[in-house]
Amino acid sequence: YNATTPLSAEALRVIQSAAATAWGNPSSSHAYGQQSKSVVETARKQLLASVTTENSIDVELVFTSGGTEANNMAIIGGALQARKDNKGDHIITTKIEHPATVEACKHLENELGFSVTYLPVDSTGIVDVEAFKAALTSKTVLVTVMHANNETGSIQPIRQIADIAHSHNKDILVHTDAAQTLGKLAGVTVQELGVDLLSICGHKFYGPKGAGALAMRKQVKLARILFGGGQENGKRAGTENVILGAGLGAALSEAVRHLTGHVKHMQDLRDLLHTSLTAEFGEENVHLNGHPTKRLPNTLNVSLRYNGKWVNTNKVLQNMKEEVAASSASACHGSGGSPVLAAMNLPEEITSAGALRLTTGRFLTEAQAKAAVAHIIGAVKAAAQ
């Protein structure tokens, strides 16, 4: 459920309705175009209502093709505009970011000559705030830190980071990738987090894949990274995806509306998985990778020891691939090891064995969670032989 989520019934209904009726180009002035424009603007209002405080008028929203484009727009667009305005060329991020952020920063660093600081995290996966303070310079123009990590679920102190950055220099842009927290945490708004830019990714909260957005304070200037027409108030070229945009707005509105009940359901099942594994293997043999409390309500990342040895996670996954949908790292990292676990400086025997990422979701049942535990236990014992 951290890699992706199924479409909610409400999002599917809205998508189907838009596909059947809103076929005009939203930039056209005729009735068909205006009908599509109305669908787009309804979705925009839904998204803004979800990621801003009530009656906020200082934030705008730009539709994108997903979280990756939103991150690239914020990071590359923000950095290039700052350089153009002679504000500086230093960026601060962390060692545990999603590839959409890491690769954007590496591009700026390796191809365009920017200086990038990659902050360390502690053993629970939380960014080192003191290291962040020390990293700030007179040339710092952009800070980008994910709100919660997609592997460990550890929640980062974004408000604290934003306040420190803006106290250092009010012109520093603070960006957060909120892909994993929208629909899972309360208070994920531009104002409550204190950020200038916030990335939205639809398929993480039961919306469509290929749909996202960037919420940004209206005073923020970004260099364009796509060139073409003047859509999205000149900030993102290309005809708006009316159909997926409609589903995006509906999905986030629904997720926020039912947040309390969904969070309780996800956390109850997450804790059921954890307590069941510790009951079977012993608390000392189930190592939690992530913060014990400052963590997403649906995310459990553990390393498991059986018969005195930390069990190779890849073997565990292979043994249960037909029964349990789990992973050893972010799906976006591919088949390589986890840079997130490496950044946490865990004992070598744990990092070499790997970790099991288990994530619960809205549609997971208690019976399914209990069945998953049984499969995991069997897979671990088989892998240890």
Number of C-alpha atoms within 10 A of each C-alpha: 21 23 16 17 18 18 20 19 12 16 24 21 15 21 22 16 14 21 14 10 13 23 14 17 19 24 15 13 12 11 12 15 16 17 19 25 21 14 20 24 16 15 24 22 14 19 25 23 18 23 26 21 16 9 8 13 11 12 19 21 23 20 26 26 18 21 27 23 24 26 29 19 26 33 28 21 18 25 27 23 19 24 16 12 9 11 16 21 22 24 26 21 22 24 20 29 21 23 15 17 27 18 13 18 26 16 14 20 17 11 9 12 12 18 17 21 18 17 19 20 20 14 17 21 28 24 25 15 18 10 13 20 13 8 16 21 14 12 17 25 27 25 27 27 26 26 26 28 28 26 30 30 29 25 24 22 18 23 17 12 23 24 16 16 23 15 11 15 16 13 15 24 25 28 30 27 28 24 27 25 23 26 25 24 18 13 16 20 19 25 17 14 22 18 25 22 28 29 30 32 31 29 26 27 30 28 32 28 20 18 26 27 27 24 25 22 17 13 10 15 16 18 18 18 15 12 11 11 13 13 16 17 11 13 21 20 17 15 14 21 17 25 23 27 31 31 30 34 30 26 30 29 24 19 22 21 13 12 17 14 11 20 21 15 20 23 20 16 24 21 16 15 22 19 14 16 20 15 11 13 16 14 15 10 19 21 16 19 25 26 18 12 9 16 21 26 25 24 26 25 22 23 22 28 22 16 11 9 13 22 25 23 24 16 16 26 21 11 19 18 14 9 12 17 13 20 21 25 25 22 15 12 12 10 12 11 16 19 16 23 25 18 17 21 16 15 11 10 13 22 20 17 19 23 30 25 23 23 27 23 23 19 14 14 14 14 9 13 18 15 13 19 18 14 18 22 18 14 19 23 15 13 18 16 8
